[in-house]
Amino acid sequence: TFVQSDSQGRSLRWTQQMDVLIGASATAQSVPLEIRMERAELKIPAAISKPEWILPNGGGLAYGNFTLDVSTRASVPRYLADVKEPVARGAAWVTLWEEMLDRRVQPADFVNLAMRALPREDTEQNVQLVLSYVRDAFWTFLSHNQRLERAAKLEEILRTGLDRASSSSMKATYFAAFRSTVTTPEGIAFLE
């Protein structure tokens, strides 16, 4: 069930056409859903009898602050890199970022997920999105000790991304992220 509400208490409702992505493990199926009133029921496809995760903005066009259910919040990080559609992966990252901002996902967990997913992400727009989130999370939401724990590995991932980048814009994206998060003596020496 999808429920919408007006955060300013005006009882407004918005009509939306959404493509909801429903998945079990790394298998996913897009289901159209129209929301007109306060509630809308989602029909689960027979091919996915027991969904592990549901991404409201899986098609990339839904608008709003979506609160993920507990199962989705736990499952999406396990399967995000395996989702085939780049738009769905990008939409998932936007949703997870919002979940982190609303304190339903821990910043350290978000950065850890990004560090696991970046080596497998090959869509440049998604790399740019994730790296912008990593930069912000690294400096704004991680503690000093959390940054120290992740710095060397993050720098290694960013340098590897820089080395394997197939376009100059992708190289620039990885280099900018490296330059803006570098903290280790080895990383600083690389820049010099």
Helices and strands as residue ranges (DSSP letters): E 2-3, E 16-24, E 27-35, E 39-40, E 53-55, H 70-79, G 80-82, H 86-101, H 107-117, G 118-120, H 124-136, I 137-141, H 144-164, H 168-181, H 185-191
